[in-house]
């Protein structure tokens, strides 16, 4: 038998080391390929589920926009009605307000005049005006105005 030299032993060790390294790399590549397959399947499943979900979300957004447009139209109509009601109220107040006050004052005056003509009604005492804690008789009050 022939003696194995140091270079041959070193060559065999390098060859064994490379064989082990290639085996580890092959195992790593197989696992990486499995991971990529699983990732591809996951992405495909997510895509299959996301497309209908996005379609539903898009329909919901369109429906919400339609409702917002309707509410906006209703709000503008309410604003117009409020403006018209305010204008009508102002017109009614200016048209009937003054004459109604005059009719009420006239009616009050007629009642006072008729009440004063009745003989059986006792005469009311004159009202007194209070000025800073004291009263001023009605006679003095009348003289003040002259």
Long-range contacts (C-beta under 8 A, 24 or more apart in sequence): none
